[in-house]
Amino acid sequence: MEKSEANVTLDLKGLSCPMPVVKTKKALDGMQAGQILFVEATDKGSKADIPAMLKRTGNELIEIEDKGAVYAFFIKKK
């Protein structure tokens, strides 16, 4: 999937736990069902924390890319 295919993009690089999860959830809350959210984060914990939050909220993790220091998430709003 490409970043340009996302309806909403969040740059959370440099933020530490719990902010990547909090800001991702807030963005999803403001989106319509079926829309795609693209998130970039540098916090290592986000690689586990964001998928865990998505499982709890019922949103779909389409793809996660590990780009070394940056984690990219493609998320579909339920």
LINZI-V290026 format. One record per pair of residues at least 24 apart in sequence whose ideal C-beta (glycine too) atoms are under 10 Angstrom apart, sorted by sequence separation. I is the first residue (numbers start at 1). J is the second residue. D is the distance in whole Angstrom. If there is no record, write none. Layout:
I | J | D
I | J | D
This chain:
7 | 31 | 7
17 | 41 | 10
19 | 43 | 8
21 | 45 | 9
36 | 60 | 10
38 | 62 | 10
47 | 71 | 5
51 | 75 | 9
54 | 78 | 9
7 | 32 | 8
16 | 41 | 10
18 | 43 | 9
20 | 45 | 8
21 | 46 | 7
24 | 49 | 9
25 | 50 | 9
28 | 53 | 9
37 | 62 | 10
38 | 63 | 10
39 | 64 | 10
40 | 65 | 9
42 | 67 | 10
44 | 69 | 9
46 | 71 | 6
50 | 75 | 8
13 | 39 | 10
15 | 41 | 7
16 | 42 | 9
17 | 43 | 6
20 | 46 | 4
24 | 50 | 6
28 | 54 | 8
33 | 59 | 10
36 | 62 | 7
42 | 68 | 10
45 | 71 | 10
47 | 73 | 9
7 | 34 | 9
8 | 35 | 7
9 | 36 | 10
10 | 37 | 7
11 | 38 | 9
12 | 39 | 6
13 | 40 | 6
14 | 41 | 9
15 | 42 | 8
16 | 43 | 5
17 | 44 | 9
18 | 45 | 9
19 | 46 | 9
20 | 47 | 10
40 | 67 | 8
42 | 69 | 6
44 | 71 | 8
46 | 73 | 8
7 | 35 | 4
8 | 36 | 8
9 | 37 | 8
10 | 38 | 7
11 | 39 | 8
12 | 40 | 6
13 | 41 | 6
14 | 42 | 6
15 | 43 | 6
16 | 44 | 9
17 | 45 | 5
18 | 46 | 9
21 | 49 | 5
25 | 53 | 6
29 | 57 | 9
31 | 59 | 9
42 | 70 | 6
43 | 71 | 8
6 | 35 | 8
7 | 36 | 5
8 | 37 | 5
9 | 38 | 5
10 | 39 | 5
11 | 40 | 6
12 | 41 | 4
13 | 42 | 5
14 | 43 | 9
16 | 45 | 8
17 | 46 | 7
20 | 49 | 7
21 | 50 | 6
24 | 53 | 7
25 | 54 | 9
28 | 57 | 7
41 | 70 | 7
42 | 71 | 7
6 | 36 | 5
7 | 37 | 7
8 | 38 | 7
9 | 39 | 8
10 | 40 | 7
11 | 41 | 9
12 | 42 | 8
13 | 43 | 9
16 | 46 | 9
20 | 50 | 7
24 | 54 | 8
40 | 70 | 6
41 | 71 | 5
5 | 36 | 6
6 | 37 | 6
7 | 38 | 9
8 | 39 | 9
9 | 40 | 8
10 | 41 | 8
11 | 42 | 10
12 | 43 | 8
15 | 46 | 9
18 | 49 | 7
21 | 52 | 8
22 | 53 | 9
25 | 56 | 9
28 | 59 | 6
40 | 71 | 7
41 | 72 | 8
6 | 38 | 4
17 | 49 | 7
21 | 53 | 5
25 | 57 | 7
39 | 71 | 8
40 | 72 | 5
41 | 73 | 7
3 | 36 | 10
5 | 38 | 8
6 | 39 | 9
20 | 53 | 9
21 | 54 | 10
24 | 57 | 10
39 | 72 | 7
40 | 73 | 8
4 | 38 | 9
12 | 46 | 7
25 | 59 | 9
38 | 72 | 7
39 | 73 | 4
1 | 36 | 8
3 | 38 | 5
18 | 53 | 10
24 | 59 | 9
38 | 73 | 7
39 | 74 | 8
2 | 38 | 9
37 | 73 | 8
38 | 74 | 6
39 | 75 | 7
1 | 38 | 8
3 | 40 | 9
37 | 74 | 8
38 | 75 | 8
12 | 50 | 9
36 | 74 | 6
37 | 75 | 4
36 | 75 | 7
37 | 76 | 8
35 | 75 | 9
36 | 76 | 6
37 | 77 | 7
35 | 76 | 8
36 | 77 | 8
34 | 76 | 7
35 | 77 | 5
33 | 76 | 9
34 | 77 | 6
31 | 75 | 9
33 | 77 | 6
34 | 78 | 9
31 | 76 | 10
32 | 77 | 7
33 | 78 | 6
31 | 77 | 4
28 | 75 | 7
30 | 77 | 9
31 | 78 | 10
27 | 75 | 9
28 | 76 | 10
29 | 77 | 9
24 | 73 | 8
28 | 77 | 6
27 | 77 | 9
28 | 78 | 8
20 | 71 | 9
24 | 75 | 7
20 | 73 | 9
6 | 62 | 10
13 | 69 | 9
5 | 62 | 10
13 | 70 | 6
12 | 70 | 10
13 | 71 | 10
11 | 70 | 10
12 | 71 | 9
1 | 62 | 6
12 | 73 | 10
1 | 63 | 5
10 | 73 | 9
1 | 65 | 9
10 | 75 | 10
8 | 75 | 9
6 | 74 | 7
3 | 72 | 8
5 | 74 | 8
6 | 75 | 9
7 | 76 | 10
8 | 77 | 9
7 | 77 | 8
1 | 72 | 9
3 | 74 | 9
2 | 74 | 9
1 | 74 | 5
